[in-house]
Amino acid sequence: MQVPQRPGPSADGNLPLELTAFVGRSAELSGLTRALDAGRLVTVTGVGGVGKSRLAARAAARVTPRDGVWRVELAPVRDPEFVDYAVVEALRLTDHTTRPPREALVEHLADRQLLLVLDGFEHLVDACAALVAELLGRVPGLRVLAVGRRPLAVAGERLFPLAPLGEDEAVELLVDRAARQGLEVRDGEDVRELCRRLDGIPLAVELAAGRLRALSPGRLVERLDDRFRLLTGGYRDALPRHRTLRTAIGWSHEQCTPGERLLWARLSVFAQTFDLEAAEYVCSGDGLPADDVLGVLSELLAQSVVSREEGPAGVRYRMLDTVRAYGADWLEATGDADRLRRRHRDWYMGLATWCELDWFSPRQAEVAARAEAELPNLRTALEHCLTGPDEAHLGQYLAGSLWFYWVGCGRLSEGRRWLERCVPLESEYEQSRLKALWVLAYVAILQGDKVSALAALQECQEGAERAANPTAVAYAEHRTGCLALVTDDMARAETLLRSALARYHEIGELNSNVLMGQVELAMTRAFLGDLPDAVRLCEDVRRICEDHGERWARSYALYVLAYAAWRDGAPGQARELLVDCLGSAHAFRDLLGSVLSMELLALVTAAQGDPDEAAVLQGAAGRLWPSVGLPLFGSAHYNAPHELCEATARESLGDERYEERVRAGARLDREAAVARALGRHDAPLDAAPGSRLRPDREIPSAPLGPARHAPGAPGMRKPAASPARKGGETAG
């Protein structure tokens, strides 16, 4: 996430950094800024709640590296293997290949100059230390600001220990937080004593401020003294300030009503952020009615136990890690943790089901944003399914249901990791495993891993025939036809795709996957020279997509229509179609759709008499292909337009000029390359990698039809996973 200069959601939609909430710390801010100027790795250390993240955000906002400041939030990451993925995600790096994410990171960062902020790494210190050491060794333009409770212990690390606030600054913070609640608190002996008793730890001061509506500073001191005497003896092995923070949190917990304490504990099952509807389902029952959750949550907000934020997925809530950890301890003590984790799993199984259904609707953009916001919770649910007894089929169902996110929103690598973990697990529910198999094959095809794709498809086909599962047979046949298409076996591709489409029709299946099968058949017909049939098939897909508000499959139909228009001698029409196609694909972070349309745009540009710009676009596409997989699938048919474009441009420009323009295009990063391909020539050819020349990331909206309740919308109360149903988007 690029650090914003003012509060509110960043342009990338990640967690906003509360720069306006900063009180005091001017000396520390100057010192940390100097440390960042002097060293490539600076680690801010200190006790939990001392304000490390806020100070780091302020210091990062003062730094202006050429390619920006990017923050990686590591607190919700539990598996060390996901550290590299978290950095890839924060950098908005889309990589569809089978290579390890670290290789993609090194390549992406190689010629960039940026500051990477790693926040909350202490539970992943070994994995983070190894990553930081390798990146700093291989990326000369990289600087790292790490934030945690302990050092990384990497060569060249500069430590910046952060002490609690001084008494004057702690008083200033308390007065400020009280004023935000409409309370006037004056500096005085009781206020100063309260801040001293809290050791000037900002989080403890803020929690205390949340109690000033009910108690005076003097009464707070008295009650806090009681809590200290009760608790400090139980944590003699902890540092004094750790005991102070835990005591302050525990005291704040003790002042809550029973309902508030219960909700605090139950909210700890969420990873990172959550919305109201999730909280109402997961946390209600057994002493806390669902209708009471909003009121209790509002009280926790007023007491600074929970914070509220807004982003692309709407209003969401979060708990600080220290506060969440305290709640998790209480939840374990109640003996209710396993039940809450199952309810959490059930909610996100249901969310995935409804998102899959709503993918085939005008709400695709909302689904994409929702899945992105819920990724930490979806990971937690997947992990629960794959490690819990007798739950393998639920993990297979969940990983398969998220196919639209893995394939359509630039998450192929992560999706493959989950699918490969769940497919080998034994399950008595064969249907879920069959779906996971064809989704795994789909992902492997798009990554260019044809051997793995074929193995998964053969296993899926055999299992579907044994189980007499016509839906799984159709999907296995469809994806086998897709594999034949990208390996240039057009006759077999046509046979399999026509058969799969007939099977879909017979069972009443209609969704984005089915439409993609028709697009793939159209591409096959176009490669075989039957352009009228290809146009007929894709115009039908286009009409159905526009009737349903579907944008993703529509973009691929536009690609085939553009190919047909170019072949038919209408480059102007082809350009119009490709600009629409590229805009949608890029908005969904669909790198394959983006690079395919860019390749064809290069040819259309050459056909319109601008070989110079065509070479630039070819260079830009060439830079993107390593993040997709095998360029143009290694297919002679898909590669033919590329070769024709290159031959045309070389003949017009000469070899030297052509190569020069290709190199110029290769210097454009993805955002600048897409902007240029869309005709925004404010994207200069010497744009440095990582430059913030970004097209509008909004997904175009189709006219909305009658609205169904999306997951998280008011009135949606069906969290449990639903079985597949005909005609819906719960595919396979």
Secondary structure in CASP SS format (residue, H / E / C, confidence):
PFRMAT SS
TARGET T0000
AUTHOR 0000-0000-0000
METHOD secondary structure of the structure
MODEL  1
M C 1.00
Q E 1.00
V C 1.00
P C 1.00
Q C 1.00
R C 1.00
P C 1.00
G C 1.00
P C 1.00
S C 1.00
A C 1.00
D C 1.00
G C 1.00
N C 1.00
L C 1.00
P C 1.00
L C 1.00
E C 1.00
L H 1.00
T H 1.00
A H 1.00
F C 1.00
V C 1.00
G C 1.00
R C 1.00
S H 1.00
A H 1.00
E H 1.00
L H 1.00
S H 1.00
G H 1.00
L H 1.00
T H 1.00
R H 1.00
A H 1.00
L H 1.00
D H 1.00
A H 1.00
G C 1.00
R C 1.00
L E 1.00
V E 1.00
T E 1.00
V E 1.00
T E 1.00
G C 1.00
V C 1.00
G C 1.00
G C 1.00
V C 1.00
G C 1.00
K H 1.00
S H 1.00
R H 1.00
L H 1.00
A H 1.00
A H 1.00
R H 1.00
A H 1.00
A H 1.00
A H 1.00
R H 1.00
V C 1.00
T C 1.00
P C 1.00
R C 1.00
D C 1.00
G C 1.00
V E 1.00
W E 1.00
R E 1.00
V E 1.00
E E 1.00
L C 1.00
A C 1.00
P C 1.00
V C 1.00
R C 1.00
D C 1.00
P H 1.00
E H 1.00
F H 1.00
V H 1.00
D H 1.00
Y H 1.00
A H 1.00
V H 1.00
V H 1.00
E H 1.00
A H 1.00
L C 1.00
R C 1.00
L C 1.00
T C 1.00
D C 1.00
H C 1.00
T C 1.00
T C 1.00
R C 1.00
P C 1.00
P H 1.00
R H 1.00
E H 1.00
A H 1.00
L H 1.00
V H 1.00
E H 1.00
H H 1.00
L H 1.00
A C 1.00
D C 1.00
R C 1.00
Q C 1.00
L E 1.00
L E 1.00
L E 1.00
V E 1.00
L E 1.00
D E 1.00
G C 1.00
F C 1.00
E H 1.00
H H 1.00
L H 1.00
V H 1.00
D H 1.00
A H 1.00
C H 1.00
A H 1.00
A H 1.00
L H 1.00
V H 1.00
A H 1.00
E H 1.00
L H 1.00
L H 1.00
G H 1.00
R H 1.00
V C 1.00
P C 1.00
G C 1.00
L E 1.00
R E 1.00
V E 1.00
L E 1.00
A E 1.00
V E 1.00
G E 1.00
R C 1.00
R C 1.00
P C 1.00
L C 1.00
A C 1.00
V C 1.00
A C 1.00
G C 1.00
E C 1.00
R E 1.00
L E 1.00
F E 1.00
P E 1.00
L C 1.00
A C 1.00
P C 1.00
L C 1.00
G C 1.00
E H 1.00
D H 1.00
E H 1.00
A H 1.00
V H 1.00
E H 1.00
L H 1.00
L H 1.00
V H 1.00
D H 1.00
R H 1.00
A H 1.00
A H 1.00
R H 1.00
Q C 1.00
G C 1.00
L C 1.00
E C 1.00
V C 1.00
R C 1.00
D C 1.00
G C 1.00
E H 1.00
D H 1.00
V H 1.00
R H 1.00
E H 1.00
L H 1.00
C H 1.00
R H 1.00
R H 1.00
L C 1.00
D C 1.00
G C 1.00
I C 1.00
P H 1.00
L H 1.00
A H 1.00
V H 1.00
E H 1.00
L H 1.00
A H 1.00
A H 1.00
G C 1.00
R C 1.00
L C 1.00
R C 1.00
A C 1.00
L C 1.00
S C 1.00
P H 1.00
G H 1.00
R H 1.00
L H 1.00
V H 1.00
E H 1.00
R H 1.00
L H 1.00
D H 1.00
D H 1.00
R H 1.00
F H 1.00
R H 1.00
L H 1.00
L H 1.00
T H 1.00
G H 1.00
G H 1.00
Y H 1.00
R C 1.00
D C 1.00
A C 1.00
L C 1.00
P H 1.00
R H 1.00
H H 1.00
R H 1.00
T H 1.00
L H 1.00
R H 1.00
T H 1.00
A H 1.00
I H 1.00
G H 1.00
W H 1.00
S H 1.00
H H 1.00
E H 1.00
Q H 1.00
C C 1.00
T C 1.00
P H 1.00
G H 1.00
E H 1.00
R H 1.00
L H 1.00
L H 1.00
W H 1.00
A H 1.00
R H 1.00
L H 1.00
S C 1.00
V C 1.00
F C 1.00
A C 1.00
Q C 1.00
T E 1.00
F E 1.00
D C 1.00
L H 1.00
E H 1.00
A H 1.00
A H 1.00
E H 1.00
Y H 1.00
V H 1.00
C H 1.00
S C 1.00
G C 1.00
D C 1.00
G C 1.00
L C 1.00
P C 1.00
A H 1.00
D H 1.00
D H 1.00
V H 1.00
L H 1.00
G H 1.00
V H 1.00
L H 1.00
S H 1.00
E H 1.00
L H 1.00
L H 1.00
A H 1.00
Q C 1.00
S C 1.00
V C 1.00
V C 1.00
S E 1.00
R E 1.00
E E 1.00
E E 1.00
G E 1.00
P C 1.00
A C 1.00
G E 1.00
V E 1.00
R E 1.00
Y E 1.00
R E 1.00
M C 1.00
L C 1.00
D H 1.00
T H 1.00
V H 1.00
R H 1.00
A H 1.00
Y H 1.00
G H 1.00
A H 1.00
D H 1.00
W H 1.00
L H 1.00
E H 1.00
A H 1.00
T H 1.00
G C 1.00
D C 1.00
A H 1.00
D H 1.00
R H 1.00
L H 1.00
R H 1.00
R H 1.00
R H 1.00
H H 1.00
R H 1.00
D H 1.00
W H 1.00
Y H 1.00
M H 1.00
G H 1.00
L H 1.00
A H 1.00
T H 1.00
W H 1.00
C H 1.00
E H 1.00
L H 1.00
D H 1.00
W C 1.00
F C 1.00
S C 1.00
P C 1.00
R C 1.00
Q H 1.00
A H 1.00
E H 1.00
V H 1.00
A H 1.00
A H 1.00
R H 1.00
A H 1.00
E H 1.00
A H 1.00
E C 1.00
L H 1.00
P H 1.00
N H 1.00
L H 1.00
R H 1.00
T H 1.00
A H 1.00
L H 1.00
E H 1.00
H H 1.00
C H 1.00
L H 1.00
T H 1.00
G C 1.00
P C 1.00
D C 1.00
E C 1.00
A H 1.00
H H 1.00
L H 1.00
G H 1.00
Q H 1.00
Y H 1.00
L H 1.00
A H 1.00
G H 1.00
S H 1.00
L C 1.00
W H 1.00
F H 1.00
Y H 1.00
W H 1.00
V H 1.00
G H 1.00
C C 1.00
G C 1.00
R C 1.00
L H 1.00
S H 1.00
E H 1.00
G H 1.00
R H 1.00
R H 1.00
W H 1.00
L H 1.00
E H 1.00
R H 1.00
C H 1.00
V C 1.00
P C 1.00
L C 1.00
E C 1.00
S C 1.00
E C 1.00
Y C 1.00
E H 1.00
Q H 1.00
S H 1.00
R H 1.00
L H 1.00
K H 1.00
A H 1.00
L H 1.00
W H 1.00
V H 1.00
L H 1.00
A H 1.00
Y H 1.00
V H 1.00
A H 1.00
I H 1.00
L H 1.00
Q H 1.00
G C 1.00
D C 1.00
K H 1.00
V H 1.00
S H 1.00
A H 1.00
L H 1.00
A H 1.00
A H 1.00
L H 1.00
Q H 1.00
E H 1.00
C H 1.00
Q H 1.00
E H 1.00
G H 1.00
A H 1.00
E H 1.00
R H 1.00
A C 1.00
A C 1.00
N C 1.00
P H 1.00
T H 1.00
A H 1.00
V H 1.00
A H 1.00
Y H 1.00
A H 1.00
E H 1.00
H H 1.00
R H 1.00
T H 1.00
G H 1.00
C H 1.00
L H 1.00
A H 1.00
L H 1.00
V H 1.00
T C 1.00
D C 1.00
D C 1.00
M H 1.00
A H 1.00
R H 1.00
A H 1.00
E H 1.00
T H 1.00
L H 1.00
L H 1.00
R H 1.00
S H 1.00
A H 1.00
L H 1.00
A H 1.00
R H 1.00
Y H 1.00
H H 1.00
E H 1.00
I H 1.00
G C 1.00
E C 1.00
L C 1.00
N C 1.00
S H 1.00
N H 1.00
V H 1.00
L H 1.00
M H 1.00
G H 1.00
Q H 1.00
V H 1.00
E H 1.00
L H 1.00
A H 1.00
M H 1.00
T H 1.00
R H 1.00
A H 1.00
F H 1.00
L C 1.00
G C 1.00
D C 1.00
L H 1.00
P H 1.00
D H 1.00
A H 1.00
V H 1.00
R H 1.00
L H 1.00
C H 1.00
E H 1.00
D H 1.00
V H 1.00
R H 1.00
R H 1.00
I H 1.00
C H 1.00
E H 1.00
D H 1.00
H H 1.00
G C 1.00
E C 1.00
R C 1.00
W H 1.00
A H 1.00
R H 1.00
S H 1.00
Y H 1.00
A H 1.00
L H 1.00
Y H 1.00
V H 1.00
L H 1.00
A H 1.00
Y H 1.00
A H 1.00
A H 1.00
W H 1.00
R H 1.00
D C 1.00
G C 1.00
A C 1.00
P H 1.00
G H 1.00
Q H 1.00
A H 1.00
R H 1.00
E H 1.00
L H 1.00
L H 1.00
V H 1.00
D H 1.00
C H 1.00
L H 1.00
G H 1.00
S H 1.00
A H 1.00
H H 1.00
A H 1.00
F C 1.00
R C 1.00
D C 1.00
L H 1.00
L H 1.00
G H 1.00
S H 1.00
V H 1.00
L H 1.00
S H 1.00
M H 1.00
E H 1.00
L H 1.00
L H 1.00
A H 1.00
L H 1.00
V H 1.00
T H 1.00
A H 1.00
A H 1.00
Q C 1.00
G C 1.00
D C 1.00
P H 1.00
D H 1.00
E H 1.00
A H 1.00
A H 1.00
V H 1.00
L H 1.00
Q H 1.00
G H 1.00
A H 1.00
A H 1.00
G H 1.00
R H 1.00
L H 1.00
W H 1.00
P H 1.00
S H 1.00
V C 1.00
G C 1.00
L C 1.00
P H 1.00
L H 1.00
F H 1.00
G H 1.00
S C 1.00
A H 1.00
H H 1.00
Y H 1.00
N H 1.00
A H 1.00
P H 1.00
H H 1.00
E H 1.00
L H 1.00
C H 1.00
E H 1.00
A H 1.00
T H 1.00
A H 1.00
R H 1.00
E H 1.00
S H 1.00
L H 1.00
G C 1.00
D H 1.00
E H 1.00
R H 1.00
Y H 1.00
E H 1.00
E H 1.00
R H 1.00
V H 1.00
R H 1.00
A H 1.00
G H 1.00
A H 1.00
R C 1.00
L C 1.00
D C 1.00
R H 1.00
E H 1.00
A H 1.00
A H 1.00
V H 1.00
A H 1.00
R H 1.00
A H 1.00
L C 1.00
G C 1.00
R C 1.00
H C 1.00
D C 1.00
A C 1.00
P C 1.00
L C 1.00
D C 1.00
A C 1.00
A C 1.00
P C 1.00
G C 1.00
S C 1.00
R C 1.00
L C 1.00
R C 1.00
P C 1.00
D C 1.00
R C 1.00
E C 1.00
I C 1.00
P C 1.00
S C 1.00
A C 1.00
P C 1.00
L C 1.00
G C 1.00
P C 1.00
A C 1.00
R C 1.00
H C 1.00
A C 1.00
P C 1.00
G C 1.00
A C 1.00
P C 1.00
G C 1.00
M C 1.00
R C 1.00
K C 1.00
P C 1.00
A C 1.00
A C 1.00
S C 1.00
P C 1.00
A C 1.00
R C 1.00
K C 1.00
G C 1.00
G C 1.00
E C 1.00
T C 1.00
A C 1.00
G C 1.00
END
